[in-house]
Amino acid sequence: MKKNNFIGFIVMLSLLFILAACGSDSNDNASGSNDSDENDAGSEEDSEQESEEVDYPTKPIEIVVPWAAGGSSDQTARALAEAISANIDQDVTVTNREGAGGTIATAEVAQTQPDAHTILLDAVGVFTTQPHLKDVQYSIDDFQAITGLTYEPIVLAVNGDSEWDTLDDLIAEKDEGTQISYGHSGAGGLPDLAQAGFFDQAGIEAESIAYEGQNPAVSALLGGHVDTIAAHPGSIMQHVESGDIKILGIFSPERFDELPDVPTFEEKGYPIDMSVWKFLLVSQETPDDVKNKLTEIVEEAMGSDQYQQFLEDANLTPMDLDGDEVVERLQENNEQHGEIIENMGLSAE
């Protein structure tokens, strides 16, 4: 009897183990089924999002350039517009709204808050020097950056008939008491500050003359209306090659590959870095998916053979920065340029 009870106990215990195992398998299977369903649903959702095409652009795109037609910014915008239009079903136009060192157009775009069919091609000084010189109605917080575009050193140039053949010749004027007139593309811009900083450090009397854009400043130099200008190499190389303009120095820490024989101001004891770089901005209100689509369109255009050929012909160096890096670099330059302006006693703050 005891033996039978023991056998019965063993049988019952075995049944309990079997039932427990079945329940565990059932739960595991149910759990696995749920996980699988969730994964399948997630995959379908991701696939749906990936396949969904952003409806942009839906109308012509306008690139606003805050400087006069003919300068390097305008040339870059037009080359980019042509490359973009080749890849989309909309026209791409360029509008020049010059004035006040780029601040007028920048403020207008910032205040109107257009959609991403309006793109602003801007330059570093508009955000890093102008706010220290005057009260401006914009900030980088009004925009989202798309990409960096180009880097251009600034050079100091004189008329081809000038008595100054070298930077040392010009520096020697500090002992002659000569007053020099220098032209530039707008008060407070980097070409203005670069020359002002140099003449101040060199102890040379100089008068600043502002023009509405780089091209008018170049014309003034060619016409003998000013003694020097600061300009981008791409805007004056044709005149350098013809002998109508001479380049004396470059406002960068290192020499420019295209002008290996031109010394830097730093080499002569004047550590002035006023290189210009440019970028594309859109309204802060632009949705992320539209911004991403625009970025793809612009990057494709910038990689095209025709745009790359333009950069080579114009002696422009690509500025390889994504949108976030553009903002970071602007913040860094804003601090650096602000210190220079304050040291020169030009700060409006």
C-alpha positions in Angstrom: 0.0 0.0 0.0 2.8 2.4 0.9 4.5 1.4 -2.3 1.4 2.2 -4.4 1.1 5.5 -2.6 4.7 6.4 -3.5 4.2 5.4 -7.1 1.1 7.6 -7.3 2.9 10.5 -5.8 5.7 10.2 -8.4 3.1 10.0 -11.3 1.4 13.2 -10.0 4.6 15.0 -9.6 5.6 14.1 -13.2 2.3 15.4 -14.5 2.7 18.7 -12.7 6.2 19.1 -14.3 4.7 18.4 -17.8 1.9 20.9 -17.3 4.3 23.6 -16.1 6.5 23.1 -19.1 3.6 23.3 -21.5 2.5 26.5 -19.9 6.0 28.0 -20.1 6.2 27.1 -23.8 2.8 28.6 -24.5 3.8 31.9 -22.8 7.1 31.9 -24.6 5.4 31.3 -27.9 2.8 34.0 -27.2 5.6 36.4 -26.2 7.6 35.6 -29.3 4.5 36.0 -31.4 3.9 39.5 -29.9 7.5 40.5 -30.4 7.4 39.3 -34.0 4.2 41.2 -34.7 5.7 44.4 -33.2 8.9 44.0 -35.2 6.9 43.4 -38.4 4.7 46.4 -37.7 7.8 48.6 -37.0 9.5 47.4 -40.2 6.4 48.2 -42.2 6.2 51.6 -40.6 9.8 52.3 -41.3 9.4 51.1 -44.9 6.4 53.3 -45.3 8.3 56.4 -44.1 11.3 55.6 -46.3 9.1 55.2 -49.3 7.2 58.4 -48.6 8.5 61.2 -50.9 8.8 64.7 -49.4 6.7 67.1 -51.5 9.5 69.6 -52.2 10.1 71.7 -54.2 6.5 72.6 -55.2 7.4 76.0 -56.8 10.4 77.9 -58.1 13.4 78.3 -55.7 14.9 81.7 -55.1 18.5 82.1 -53.9 18.9 85.5 -52.2 22.3 87.1 -52.4 22.9 90.1 -50.1 25.5 91.7 -52.5 25.6 93.2 -55.9 25.7 91.2 -59.1 29.1 90.2 -60.5 30.9 89.4 -57.3 32.0 86.0 -56.1 28.9 85.4 -54.0 26.7 86.2 -57.0 28.8 84.0 -59.3 28.6 81.1 -56.8 24.8 81.5 -56.4 24.3 81.5 -60.2 26.5 78.4 -60.7 24.7 76.6 -57.9 21.3 77.6 -59.2 22.2 76.2 -62.6 23.4 72.9 -61.1 20.3 72.6 -58.9 17.8 73.3 -61.7 19.4 70.6 -63.8 18.2 68.0 -61.2 14.7 69.3 -60.3 11.5 70.2 -62.2 11.4 73.8 -60.9 13.3 76.9 -61.9 16.0 78.3 -59.6 16.5 82.1 -59.7 19.0 84.4 -58.1 18.0 87.7 -56.5 20.6 90.4 -55.5 19.6 92.6 -52.6 22.7 94.5 -51.7 23.3 97.0 -49.0 24.8 97.6 -45.5 27.4 94.8 -45.7 24.8 92.1 -46.3 22.6 93.0 -43.3 19.6 94.3 -45.3 18.8 91.2 -47.2 19.6 89.0 -44.2 17.3 90.9 -41.9 14.5 90.9 -44.6 14.7 87.1 -45.0 14.9 86.6 -41.2 11.8 88.8 -40.5 9.6 87.5 -43.3 10.3 83.8 -42.3 9.7 82.4 -45.9 9.6 78.7 -46.5 12.5 76.6 -47.9 11.8 77.9 -51.5 13.7 81.0 -50.4 17.4 80.2 -49.7 19.8 82.8 -48.3 23.4 82.6 -49.5 25.3 84.4 -46.8 28.9 85.1 -45.5 30.6 84.8 -42.2 31.0 88.6 -41.5 27.2 89.2 -41.6 26.9 87.1 -38.4 30.4 87.7 -36.8 31.3 91.3 -37.5 28.1 93.3 -38.3 26.4 92.5 -35.0 29.4 94.0 -33.1 29.3 97.1 -35.3 25.6 98.0 -35.3 22.2 96.9 -34.1 21.0 94.2 -36.5 17.5 92.7 -36.8 18.5 89.1 -37.1 20.6 86.4 -35.5 21.7 82.9 -36.5 18.8 81.6 -34.4 16.4 82.9 -37.1 17.8 80.3 -39.5 18.8 76.7 -40.1 22.0 76.1 -41.9 22.0 73.8 -44.9 25.7 73.5 -45.8 29.0 75.3 -46.2 29.8 76.5 -49.7 33.2 78.1 -50.3 36.3 79.4 -48.6 38.0 82.5 -50.0 41.1 84.2 -48.6 41.1 88.0 -48.8 44.0 89.7 -50.5 45.3 93.3 -50.5 45.6 94.6 -54.1 46.8 97.8 -55.8 46.5 99.2 -59.3 48.9 97.8 -61.8 50.5 101.2 -62.2 51.1 101.7 -58.4 54.5 102.5 -57.2 54.1 99.7 -54.6 55.3 96.4 -56.0 55.6 94.6 -52.7 54.0 94.6 -49.3 57.3 96.0 -47.9 56.9 99.0 -50.2 53.5 99.7 -48.8 54.6 99.2 -45.2 57.3 101.8 -45.8 54.7 104.5 -46.2 54.4 104.7 -42.4 57.6 106.8 -42.5 56.4 109.0 -45.3 53.2 110.3 -43.7 51.2 109.4 -46.7 47.4 109.1 -46.3 46.1 106.0 -48.2 42.5 105.5 -49.4 41.2 102.0 -49.3 38.1 100.6 -50.9 36.0 97.6 -49.9 32.6 96.0 -50.5 30.8 97.4 -47.5 31.5 99.1 -44.1 32.2 96.6 -41.4 32.7 93.7 -43.7 35.9 91.6 -43.5 37.5 93.3 -46.5 37.0 96.6 -44.6 38.2 95.3 -41.2 41.2 93.5 -42.8 42.6 96.7 -44.3 41.6 98.8 -41.2 43.4 96.4 -39.0 46.5 96.3 -41.1 46.8 100.1 -41.5 46.2 100.6 -37.8 48.9 98.1 -36.8 51.3 99.4 -39.4 50.8 103.0 -38.3 49.7 104.2 -41.7 47.1 107.0 -42.1 44.2 105.6 -44.2 40.7 106.5 -45.2 37.9 104.0 -45.7 35.7 104.2 -48.8 32.7 101.8 -49.0 31.1 100.5 -52.2 28.0 98.5 -52.8 29.7 95.3 -53.5 33.0 93.9 -54.5 32.8 94.6 -58.2 32.3 98.4 -57.7 35.3 98.4 -55.4 37.4 96.6 -58.1 36.3 99.2 -60.6 37.3 102.0 -58.3 40.8 100.5 -58.0 41.1 100.1 -61.7 39.9 103.7 -62.2 42.5 105.0 -59.8 39.8 106.3 -57.3 41.3 104.4 -54.4 44.9 103.2 -53.5 44.1 99.7 -52.3 41.3 97.3 -52.0 40.8 94.0 -50.2 39.1 91.4 -52.4 38.7 87.7 -53.1 41.3 86.3 -55.6 38.5 85.0 -57.9 37.1 88.5 -58.4 40.4 90.1 -59.6 42.5 87.3 -61.1 41.6 88.3 -64.7 42.9 91.8 -63.9 46.0 90.4 -62.2 46.7 88.2 -65.3 46.3 91.3 -67.5 48.7 93.3 -65.4 46.0 95.9 -64.4 46.1 94.8 -60.7 48.9 93.6 -58.4 48.4 91.5 -55.3 50.7 92.5 -52.4 49.6 90.3 -49.5 47.0 87.8 -48.1 45.0 88.0 -44.9 45.3 84.4 -43.9 47.6 82.4 -41.6 49.0 80.4 -44.6 49.7 81.2 -48.2 47.1 80.4 -50.8 47.9 77.6 -53.2 46.8 79.6 -56.2 49.1 82.5 -55.2 52.2 80.8 -53.8 54.5 83.9 -54.2 52.1 86.2 -52.3 53.2 86.6 -48.6 50.8 86.6 -45.7 50.5 89.6 -43.4 51.5 87.3 -40.6 54.9 86.7 -42.2 55.4 90.5 -42.1 54.5 90.8 -38.5 50.8 91.5 -38.8 48.8 88.4 -37.7 45.5 89.2 -39.3 43.2 86.4 -40.3 40.1 87.6 -42.2 39.3 84.8 -44.5 35.7 84.7 -45.9 33.6 81.6 -46.0 30.0 81.3 -47.2 27.0 79.0 -46.6 23.3 78.5 -47.3 20.5 79.2 -44.8 16.8 78.7 -44.7 14.1 79.8 -42.3 14.1 78.4 -38.8 10.5 77.4 -39.6 11.5 74.8 -42.2 10.4 71.3 -41.3 13.2 68.7 -40.8 12.0 66.5 -43.7 12.0 69.5 -46.1 15.4 70.6 -44.9 16.8 67.2 -45.4 15.4 67.0 -48.9 16.9 70.4 -49.8 20.2 69.3 -48.4 20.2 66.3 -50.6 19.4 68.4 -53.7 22.1 70.9 -52.9 24.7 68.3 -52.2 23.9 66.6 -55.5 24.3 69.9 -57.3 27.6 70.7 -55.6 29.0 67.4 -56.6 28.1 67.9 -60.3 30.9 68.3 -62.8 29.6 71.7 -63.9 29.7 73.1 -60.4 33.1 71.6 -59.6 34.4 73.2 -62.9 33.0 76.6 -61.8 34.9 76.3 -58.5 38.2 75.6 -60.3 37.7 78.4 -62.8 36.8 80.9 -60.1 39.7 79.9 -57.8 37.3 79.0 -55.0 37.9 76.3 -52.4 35.0 74.2 -51.2 34.0 74.7 -47.5 33.2 71.1 -46.3 30.8 71.8 -43.4 27.4 70.4 -42.7 24.6 72.5 -41.3 25.5 71.9 -37.6 29.1 72.6 -38.3 28.3 75.9 -40.0 26.5 77.1 -36.9 29.3 76.0 -34.6 31.9 77.7 -36.8 29.9 80.9 -36.8 29.7 81.0 -33.1 33.5 80.6 -32.8 34.2 83.3 -35.4 31.7 85.6 -33.8 33.8 85.6 -30.6 37.1 85.9 -32.4 36.0 88.8 -34.7 34.3 90.5 -31.8 37.6 90.7 -30.0 39.3 92.2 -33.0 36.6 94.8 -33.5 36.8 95.7 -29.8 40.6 96.1 -29.9 40.2 98.4 -32.9 37.7 100.5 -30.9 35.0 100.0 -33.4 32.5 98.0 -31.3 29.1 99.5 -30.9 28.4 97.5 -27.8 
